[in-house]
Amino acid sequence: MIPTSDDLLNETEAAALLHLEPRTLRLWRQSRGLPHFKPTRKVVLYRRSDLLGWLDQHRVATLKGGVQ
């Protein structure tokens, strides 16, 4: 399914949403399977709900009472 334009973010917007550098998103796409959509060779888009869901699936517990 092709995402609708209202829930697509470009790399800069996705990085801002996650409080990351765009370079980190590129690394995570390659090494951690960060979900993305590539309509052309040079354009990478992210669905907001996919990013937030991916983050939930990749939570780790912390020593100070974080996620279990």
PDB file of N, CA, C and O in Angstrom, chain B, residues numbered from 101:
ATOM      1  N   MET B 101       0.841  -1.186   0.000  1.00  0.00           N
ATOM      2  CA  MET B 101       0.000   0.000   0.000  1.00  0.00           C
ATOM      3  C   MET B 101       0.883   1.247   0.000  1.00  0.00           C
ATOM      4  O   MET B 101       1.863   1.324   0.742  1.00  0.00           O
ATOM      5  N   ILE B 102       0.533   2.205  -0.826  1.00  0.00           N
ATOM      6  CA  ILE B 102       1.274   3.458  -0.883  1.00  0.00           C
ATOM      7  C   ILE B 102       0.700   4.401   0.169  1.00  0.00           C
ATOM      8  O   ILE B 102      -0.504   4.658   0.182  1.00  0.00           O
ATOM      9  N   PRO B 103       1.559   4.919   1.053  1.00  0.00           N
ATOM     10  CA  PRO B 103       1.077   5.830   2.094  1.00  0.00           C
ATOM     11  C   PRO B 103       0.476   7.099   1.506  1.00  0.00           C
ATOM     12  O   PRO B 103       0.891   7.547   0.437  1.00  0.00           O
ATOM     13  N   THR B 104      -0.486   7.673   2.190  1.00  0.00           N
ATOM     14  CA  THR B 104      -1.050   8.940   1.747  1.00  0.00           C
ATOM     15  C   THR B 104      -0.114  10.079   2.125  1.00  0.00           C
ATOM     16  O   THR B 104       0.676   9.962   3.061  1.00  0.00           O
ATOM     17  N   SER B 105      -0.208  11.165   1.399  1.00  0.00           N
ATOM     18  CA  SER B 105       0.734  12.273   1.594  1.00  0.00           C
ATOM     19  C   SER B 105       0.625  12.906   2.973  1.00  0.00           C
ATOM     20  O   SER B 105       1.603  13.474   3.458  1.00  0.00           O
ATOM     21  N   ASP B 106      -0.541  12.827   3.622  1.00  0.00           N
ATOM     22  CA  ASP B 106      -0.693  13.505   4.911  1.00  0.00           C
ATOM     23  C   ASP B 106       0.020  12.797   6.056  1.00  0.00           C
ATOM     24  O   ASP B 106       0.205  13.393   7.117  1.00  0.00           O
ATOM     25  N   ASP B 107       0.428  11.534   5.870  1.00  0.00           N
ATOM     26  CA  ASP B 107       1.189  10.935   6.956  1.00  0.00           C
ATOM     27  C   ASP B 107       2.615  10.600   6.555  1.00  0.00           C
ATOM     28  O   ASP B 107       3.270   9.791   7.212  1.00  0.00           O
ATOM     29  N   LEU B 108       3.094  11.206   5.499  1.00  0.00           N
ATOM     30  CA  LEU B 108       4.473  11.007   5.070  1.00  0.00           C
ATOM     31  C   LEU B 108       5.366  12.144   5.548  1.00  0.00           C
ATOM     32  O   LEU B 108       4.977  13.311   5.525  1.00  0.00           O
ATOM     33  N   LEU B 109       6.562  11.783   5.978  1.00  0.00           N
ATOM     34  CA  LEU B 109       7.554  12.769   6.405  1.00  0.00           C
ATOM     35  C   LEU B 109       8.801  12.588   5.555  1.00  0.00           C
ATOM     36  O   LEU B 109       9.175  11.465   5.218  1.00  0.00           O
ATOM     37  N   ASN B 110       9.443  13.700   5.211  1.00  0.00           N
ATOM     38  CA  ASN B 110      10.737  13.572   4.544  1.00  0.00           C
ATOM     39  C   ASN B 110      11.795  13.298   5.610  1.00  0.00           C
ATOM     40  O   ASN B 110      11.486  13.231   6.800  1.00  0.00           O
ATOM     41  N   GLU B 111      13.022  13.144   5.181  1.00  0.00           N
ATOM     42  CA  GLU B 111      14.073  12.770   6.129  1.00  0.00           C
ATOM     43  C   GLU B 111      14.278  13.815   7.230  1.00  0.00           C
ATOM     44  O   GLU B 111      14.475  13.463   8.393  1.00  0.00           O
ATOM     45  N   THR B 112      14.232  15.070   6.871  1.00  0.00           N
ATOM     46  CA  THR B 112      14.410  16.139   7.855  1.00  0.00           C
ATOM     47  C   THR B 112      13.280  16.145   8.878  1.00  0.00           C
ATOM     48  O   THR B 112      13.519  16.288  10.077  1.00  0.00           O
ATOM     49  N   GLU B 113      12.046  15.987   8.397  1.00  0.00           N
ATOM     50  CA  GLU B 113      10.895  15.970   9.291  1.00  0.00           C
ATOM     51  C   GLU B 113      10.913  14.745  10.208  1.00  0.00           C
ATOM     52  O   GLU B 113      10.607  14.847  11.396  1.00  0.00           O
ATOM     53  N   ALA B 114      11.272  13.590   9.649  1.00  0.00           N
ATOM     54  CA  ALA B 114      11.335  12.363  10.446  1.00  0.00           C
ATOM     55  C   ALA B 114      12.418  12.473  11.517  1.00  0.00           C
ATOM     56  O   ALA B 114      12.212  12.053  12.656  1.00  0.00           O
ATOM     57  N   ALA B 115      13.558  13.030  11.157  1.00  0.00           N
ATOM     58  CA  ALA B 115      14.643  13.203  12.117  1.00  0.00           C
ATOM     59  C   ALA B 115      14.202  14.136  13.246  1.00  0.00           C
ATOM     60  O   ALA B 115      14.496  13.879  14.413  1.00  0.00           O
ATOM     61  N   ALA B 116      13.505  15.208  12.904  1.00  0.00           N
ATOM     62  CA  ALA B 116      13.023  16.146  13.925  1.00  0.00           C
ATOM     63  C   ALA B 116      12.006  15.463  14.850  1.00  0.00           C
ATOM     64  O   ALA B 116      12.043  15.666  16.063  1.00  0.00           O
ATOM     65  N   LEU B 117      11.106  14.662  14.289  1.00  0.00           N
ATOM     66  CA  LEU B 117      10.111  13.952  15.086  1.00  0.00           C
ATOM     67  C   LEU B 117      10.782  13.051  16.120  1.00  0.00           C
ATOM     68  O   LEU B 117      10.329  12.963  17.261  1.00  0.00           O
ATOM     69  N   LEU B 118      11.860  12.386  15.717  1.00  0.00           N
ATOM     70  CA  LEU B 118      12.544  11.437  16.593  1.00  0.00           C
ATOM     71  C   LEU B 118      13.701  12.054  17.383  1.00  0.00           C
ATOM     72  O   LEU B 118      14.369  11.368  18.157  1.00  0.00           O
ATOM     73  N   HIS B 119      13.930  13.349  17.180  1.00  0.00           N
ATOM     74  CA  HIS B 119      15.034  14.052  17.840  1.00  0.00           C
ATOM     75  C   HIS B 119      16.378  13.401  17.509  1.00  0.00           C
ATOM     76  O   HIS B 119      17.208  13.158  18.385  1.00  0.00           O
ATOM     77  N   LEU B 120      16.564  13.129  16.216  1.00  0.00           N
ATOM     78  CA  LEU B 120      17.791  12.504  15.718  1.00  0.00           C
ATOM     79  C   LEU B 120      18.346  13.314  14.562  1.00  0.00           C
ATOM     80  O   LEU B 120      17.668  14.173  13.999  1.00  0.00           O
ATOM     81  N   GLU B 121      19.583  13.027  14.223  1.00  0.00           N
ATOM     82  CA  GLU B 121      20.190  13.606  13.027  1.00  0.00           C
ATOM     83  C   GLU B 121      19.745  12.781  11.815  1.00  0.00           C
ATOM     84  O   GLU B 121      19.570  11.569  11.937  1.00  0.00           O
ATOM     85  N   PRO B 122      19.558  13.408  10.657  1.00  0.00           N
ATOM     86  CA  PRO B 122      19.217  12.648   9.452  1.00  0.00           C
ATOM     87  C   PRO B 122      20.214  11.518   9.168  1.00  0.00           C
ATOM     88  O   PRO B 122      19.827  10.462   8.667  1.00  0.00           O
ATOM     89  N   ARG B 123      21.454  11.729   9.476  1.00  0.00           N
ATOM     90  CA  ARG B 123      22.464  10.683   9.272  1.00  0.00           C
ATOM     91  C   ARG B 123      22.136   9.424  10.082  1.00  0.00           C
ATOM     92  O   ARG B 123      22.354   8.306   9.616  1.00  0.00           O
ATOM     93  N   THR B 124      21.612   9.613  11.297  1.00  0.00           N
ATOM     94  CA  THR B 124      21.226   8.475  12.125  1.00  0.00           C
ATOM     95  C   THR B 124      20.095   7.694  11.472  1.00  0.00           C
ATOM     96  O   THR B 124      20.093   6.464  11.509  1.00  0.00           O
ATOM     97  N   LEU B 125      19.127   8.397  10.869  1.00  0.00           N
ATOM     98  CA  LEU B 125      18.045   7.709  10.163  1.00  0.00           C
ATOM     99  C   LEU B 125      18.595   6.853   9.028  1.00  0.00           C
ATOM    100  O   LEU B 125      18.158   5.719   8.832  1.00  0.00           O
ATOM    101  N   ARG B 126      19.552   7.397   8.284  1.00  0.00           N
ATOM    102  CA  ARG B 126      20.149   6.629   7.179  1.00  0.00           C
ATOM    103  C   ARG B 126      20.826   5.373   7.705  1.00  0.00           C
ATOM    104  O   ARG B 126      20.698   4.303   7.110  1.00  0.00           O
ATOM    105  N   LEU B 127      21.539   5.492   8.807  1.00  0.00           N
ATOM    106  CA  LEU B 127      22.205   4.327   9.395  1.00  0.00           C
ATOM    107  C   LEU B 127      21.188   3.302   9.887  1.00  0.00           C
ATOM    108  O   LEU B 127      21.362   2.103   9.670  1.00  0.00           O
ATOM    109  N   TRP B 128      20.137   3.761  10.541  1.00  0.00           N
ATOM    110  CA  TRP B 128      19.111   2.853  11.057  1.00  0.00           C
ATOM    111  C   TRP B 128      18.349   2.166   9.932  1.00  0.00           C
ATOM    112  O   TRP B 128      17.947   1.012  10.080  1.00  0.00           O
ATOM    113  N   ARG B 129      18.143   2.855   8.804  1.00  0.00           N
ATOM    114  CA  ARG B 129      17.496   2.222   7.653  1.00  0.00           C
ATOM    115  C   ARG B 129      18.306   1.019   7.196  1.00  0.00           C
ATOM    116  O   ARG B 129      17.753  -0.038   6.889  1.00  0.00           O
ATOM    117  N   GLN B 130      19.618   1.192   7.155  1.00  0.00           N
ATOM    118  CA  GLN B 130      20.506   0.141   6.656  1.00  0.00           C
ATOM    119  C   GLN B 130      20.746  -0.955   7.682  1.00  0.00           C
ATOM    120  O   GLN B 130      20.752  -2.134   7.328  1.00  0.00           O
ATOM    121  N   SER B 131      20.943  -0.596   8.938  1.00  0.00           N
ATOM    122  CA  SER B 131      21.383  -1.583   9.922  1.00  0.00           C
ATOM    123  C   SER B 131      20.274  -2.119  10.827  1.00  0.00           C
ATOM    124  O   SER B 131      20.408  -3.211  11.378  1.00  0.00           O
ATOM    125  N   ARG B 132      19.194  -1.377  10.987  1.00  0.00           N
ATOM    126  CA  ARG B 132      18.158  -1.779  11.948  1.00  0.00           C
ATOM    127  C   ARG B 132      16.776  -1.962  11.326  1.00  0.00           C
ATOM    128  O   ARG B 132      15.804  -2.232  12.032  1.00  0.00           O
ATOM    129  N   GLY B 133      16.694  -1.818  10.034  1.00  0.00           N
ATOM    130  CA  GLY B 133      15.412  -2.037   9.372  1.00  0.00           C
ATOM    131  C   GLY B 133      14.369  -0.965   9.623  1.00  0.00           C
ATOM    132  O   GLY B 133      13.177  -1.266   9.677  1.00  0.00           O
ATOM    133  N   LEU B 134      14.796   0.281   9.778  1.00  0.00           N
ATOM    134  CA  LEU B 134      13.841   1.372   9.980  1.00  0.00           C
ATOM    135  C   LEU B 134      12.911   1.442   8.767  1.00  0.00           C
ATOM    136  O   LEU B 134      13.387   1.553   7.637  1.00  0.00           O
ATOM    137  N   PRO B 135      11.589   1.378   8.982  1.00  0.00           N
ATOM    138  CA  PRO B 135      10.655   1.364   7.850  1.00  0.00           C
ATOM    139  C   PRO B 135      10.658   2.682   7.086  1.00  0.00           C
ATOM    140  O   PRO B 135      10.656   3.764   7.673  1.00  0.00           O
ATOM    141  N   HIS B 136      10.662   2.563   5.773  1.00  0.00           N
ATOM    142  CA  HIS B 136      10.668   3.745   4.914  1.00  0.00           C
ATOM    143  C   HIS B 136      10.037   3.407   3.574  1.00  0.00           C
ATOM    144  O   HIS B 136       9.765   2.244   3.275  1.00  0.00           O
ATOM    145  N   PHE B 137       9.815   4.414   2.790  1.00  0.00           N
ATOM    146  CA  PHE B 137       9.201   4.301   1.471  1.00  0.00           C
ATOM    147  C   PHE B 137      10.076   5.092   0.514  1.00  0.00           C
ATOM    148  O   PHE B 137      10.430   6.237   0.794  1.00  0.00           O
ATOM    149  N   LYS B 138      10.427   4.486  -0.615  1.00  0.00           N
ATOM    150  CA  LYS B 138      11.315   5.139  -1.577  1.00  0.00           C
ATOM    151  C   LYS B 138      10.631   5.260  -2.931  1.00  0.00           C
ATOM    152  O   LYS B 138      10.743   4.368  -3.772  1.00  0.00           O
ATOM    153  N   PRO B 139       9.913   6.377  -3.142  1.00  0.00           N
ATOM    154  CA  PRO B 139       9.200   6.523  -4.416  1.00  0.00           C
ATOM    155  C   PRO B 139      10.136   6.730  -5.611  1.00  0.00           C
ATOM    156  O   PRO B 139       9.790   6.383  -6.740  1.00  0.00           O
ATOM    157  N   THR B 140      11.303   7.286  -5.363  1.00  0.00           N
ATOM    158  CA  THR B 140      12.323   7.440  -6.408  1.00  0.00           C
ATOM    159  C   THR B 140      13.667   7.062  -5.802  1.00  0.00           C
ATOM    160  O   THR B 140      13.775   6.823  -4.599  1.00  0.00           O
ATOM    161  N   ARG B 141      14.652   7.014  -6.621  1.00  0.00           N
ATOM    162  CA  ARG B 141      15.966   6.600  -6.154  1.00  0.00           C
ATOM    163  C   ARG B 141      16.563   7.524  -5.087  1.00  0.00           C
ATOM    164  O   ARG B 141      17.276   7.069  -4.192  1.00  0.00           O
ATOM    165  N   LYS B 142      16.267   8.815  -5.190  1.00  0.00           N
ATOM    166  CA  LYS B 142      16.870   9.781  -4.273  1.00  0.00           C
ATOM    167  C   LYS B 142      15.948  10.266  -3.160  1.00  0.00           C
ATOM    168  O   LYS B 142      16.404  10.938  -2.235  1.00  0.00           O
ATOM    169  N   VAL B 143      14.682   9.944  -3.232  1.00  0.00           N
ATOM    170  CA  VAL B 143      13.717  10.429  -2.242  1.00  0.00           C
ATOM    171  C   VAL B 143      13.381   9.302  -1.265  1.00  0.00           C
ATOM    172  O   VAL B 143      13.024   8.195  -1.668  1.00  0.00           O
ATOM    173  N   VAL B 144      13.503   9.609   0.026  1.00  0.00           N
ATOM    174  CA  VAL B 144      13.138   8.658   1.077  1.00  0.00           C
ATOM    175  C   VAL B 144      12.072   9.317   1.939  1.00  0.00           C
ATOM    176  O   VAL B 144      12.247  10.441   2.411  1.00  0.00           O
ATOM    177  N   LEU B 145      10.972   8.610   2.137  1.00  0.00           N
ATOM    178  CA  LEU B 145       9.878   9.113   2.960  1.00  0.00           C
ATOM    179  C   LEU B 145       9.592   8.122   4.074  1.00  0.00           C
ATOM    180  O   LEU B 145       9.869   6.928   3.958  1.00  0.00           O
ATOM    181  N   TYR B 146       9.037   8.641   5.146  1.00  0.00           N
ATOM    182  CA  TYR B 146       8.714   7.830   6.319  1.00  0.00           C
ATOM    183  C   TYR B 146       7.271   8.084   6.697  1.00  0.00           C
ATOM    184  O   TYR B 146       6.807   9.223   6.655  1.00  0.00           O
ATOM    185  N   ARG B 147       6.561   7.041   7.065  1.00  0.00           N
ATOM    186  CA  ARG B 147       5.207   7.199   7.573  1.00  0.00           C
ATOM    187  C   ARG B 147       5.322   7.405   9.081  1.00  0.00           C
ATOM    188  O   ARG B 147       5.973   6.621   9.772  1.00  0.00           O
ATOM    189  N   ARG B 148       4.696   8.449   9.581  1.00  0.00           N
ATOM    190  CA  ARG B 148       4.768   8.802  11.007  1.00  0.00           C
ATOM    191  C   ARG B 148       4.390   7.604  11.890  1.00  0.00           C
ATOM    192  O   ARG B 148       5.104   7.299  12.846  1.00  0.00           O
ATOM    193  N   SER B 149       3.299   6.936  11.589  1.00  0.00           N
ATOM    194  CA  SER B 149       2.845   5.816  12.413  1.00  0.00           C
ATOM    195  C   SER B 149       3.842   4.652  12.372  1.00  0.00           C
ATOM    196  O   SER B 149       4.017   3.960  13.376  1.00  0.00           O
ATOM    197  N   ASP B 150       4.496   4.426  11.228  1.00  0.00           N
ATOM    198  CA  ASP B 150       5.516   3.374  11.133  1.00  0.00           C
ATOM    199  C   ASP B 150       6.702   3.675  12.043  1.00  0.00           C
ATOM    200  O   ASP B 150       7.216   2.784  12.718  1.00  0.00           O
ATOM    201  N   LEU B 151       7.133   4.932  12.057  1.00  0.00           N
ATOM    202  CA  LEU B 151       8.273   5.313  12.894  1.00  0.00           C
ATOM    203  C   LEU B 151       7.954   5.132  14.377  1.00  0.00           C
ATOM    204  O   LEU B 151       8.752   4.577  15.132  1.00  0.00           O
ATOM    205  N   LEU B 152       6.785   5.603  14.779  1.00  0.00           N
ATOM    206  CA  LEU B 152       6.413   5.496  16.188  1.00  0.00           C
ATOM    207  C   LEU B 152       6.213   4.040  16.599  1.00  0.00           C
ATOM    208  O   LEU B 152       6.594   3.649  17.702  1.00  0.00           O
ATOM    209  N   GLY B 153       5.619   3.239  15.721  1.00  0.00           N
ATOM    210  CA  GLY B 153       5.456   1.817  15.998  1.00  0.00           C
ATOM    211  C   GLY B 153       6.793   1.095  16.081  1.00  0.00           C
ATOM    212  O   GLY B 153       6.984   0.229  16.934  1.00  0.00           O
ATOM    213  N   TRP B 154       7.712   1.450  15.200  1.00  0.00           N
ATOM    214  CA  TRP B 154       9.046   0.845  15.198  1.00  0.00           C
ATOM    215  C   TRP B 154       9.771   1.156  16.502  1.00  0.00           C
ATOM    216  O   TRP B 154      10.431   0.290  17.077  1.00  0.00           O
ATOM    217  N   LEU B 155       9.643   2.389  16.959  1.00  0.00           N
ATOM    218  CA  LEU B 155      10.266   2.766  18.230  1.00  0.00           C
ATOM    219  C   LEU B 155       9.697   1.957  19.392  1.00  0.00           C
ATOM    220  O   LEU B 155      10.444   1.502  20.258  1.00  0.00           O
ATOM    221  N   ASP B 156       8.391   1.780  19.411  1.00  0.00           N
ATOM    222  CA  ASP B 156       7.766   0.979  20.477  1.00  0.00           C
ATOM    223  C   ASP B 156       8.298  -0.450  20.484  1.00  0.00           C
ATOM    224  O   ASP B 156       8.517  -1.028  21.548  1.00  0.00           O
ATOM    225  N   GLN B 157       8.506  -1.013  19.312  1.00  0.00           N
ATOM    226  CA  GLN B 157       8.997  -2.391  19.209  1.00  0.00           C
ATOM    227  C   GLN B 157      10.458  -2.531  19.605  1.00  0.00           C
ATOM    228  O   GLN B 157      10.911  -3.635  19.907  1.00  0.00           O
ATOM    229  N   HIS B 158      11.197  -1.435  19.607  1.00  0.00           N
ATOM    230  CA  HIS B 158      12.629  -1.487  19.884  1.00  0.00           C
ATOM    231  C   HIS B 158      13.011  -0.834  21.215  1.00  0.00           C
ATOM    232  O   HIS B 158      14.144  -0.385  21.394  1.00  0.00           O
ATOM    233  N   ARG B 159      12.071  -0.788  22.127  1.00  0.00           N
ATOM    234  CA  ARG B 159      12.359  -0.253  23.462  1.00  0.00           C
ATOM    235  C   ARG B 159      13.253  -1.223  24.212  1.00  0.00           C
ATOM    236  O   ARG B 159      13.200  -2.435  24.000  1.00  0.00           O
ATOM    237  N   VAL B 160      14.074  -0.671  25.090  1.00  0.00           N
ATOM    238  CA  VAL B 160      14.902  -1.498  25.965  1.00  0.00           C
ATOM    239  C   VAL B 160      14.739  -0.999  27.390  1.00  0.00           C
ATOM    240  O   VAL B 160      14.494   0.185  27.623  1.00  0.00           O
ATOM    241  N   ALA B 161      14.879  -1.909  28.336  1.00  0.00           N
ATOM    242  CA  ALA B 161      14.762  -1.551  29.740  1.00  0.00           C
ATOM    243  C   ALA B 161      15.997  -0.768  30.171  1.00  0.00           C
ATOM    244  O   ALA B 161      17.095  -0.980  29.657  1.00  0.00           O
ATOM    245  N   THR B 162      15.801   0.127  31.108  1.00  0.00           N
ATOM    246  CA  THR B 162      16.915   0.881  31.666  1.00  0.00           C
ATOM    247  C   THR B 162      17.078   0.502  33.137  1.00  0.00           C
ATOM    248  O   THR B 162      16.195  -0.122  33.725  1.00  0.00           O
ATOM    249  N   LEU B 163      18.181   0.871  33.711  1.00  0.00           N
ATOM    250  CA  LEU B 163      18.433   0.573  35.121  1.00  0.00           C
ATOM    251  C   LEU B 163      17.617   1.469  36.059  1.00  0.00           C
ATOM    252  O   LEU B 163      17.487   1.168  37.245  1.00  0.00           O
ATOM    253  N   LYS B 164      17.069   2.566  35.531  1.00  0.00           N
ATOM    254  CA  LYS B 164      16.354   3.502  36.381  1.00  0.00           C
ATOM    255  C   LYS B 164      14.833   3.370  36.230  1.00  0.00           C
ATOM    256  O   LYS B 164      14.112   4.367  36.270  1.00  0.00           O
ATOM    257  N   GLY B 165      14.361   2.154  36.059  1.00  0.00           N
ATOM    258  CA  GLY B 165      12.908   1.938  36.023  1.00  0.00           C
ATOM    259  C   GLY B 165      12.257   2.276  34.718  1.00  0.00           C
ATOM    260  O   GLY B 165      11.104   2.706  34.706  1.00  0.00           O
ATOM    261  N   GLY B 166      12.942   2.101  33.624  1.00  0.00           N
ATOM    262  CA  GLY B 166      12.359   2.380  32.313  1.00  0.00           C
ATOM    263  C   GLY B 166      11.435   1.279  31.864  1.00  0.00           C
ATOM    264  O   GLY B 166      10.884   0.548  32.687  1.00  0.00           O
ATOM    265  N   VAL B 167      11.265   1.156  30.589  1.00  0.00           N
ATOM    266  CA  VAL B 167      10.371   0.160  30.000  1.00  0.00           C
ATOM    267  C   VAL B 167      10.803  -1.235  30.383  1.00  0.00           C
ATOM    268  O   VAL B 167      11.996  -1.536  30.438  1.00  0.00           O
ATOM    269  N   GLN B 168       9.834  -2.081  30.645  1.00  0.00           N
ATOM    270  CA  GLN B 168      10.148  -3.471  31.029  1.00  0.00           C
ATOM    271  C   GLN B 168       9.805  -4.410  29.925  1.00  0.00           C
ATOM    272  O   GLN B 168       9.997  -5.618  30.060  1.00  0.00           O
TER     273      GLN B 168
END
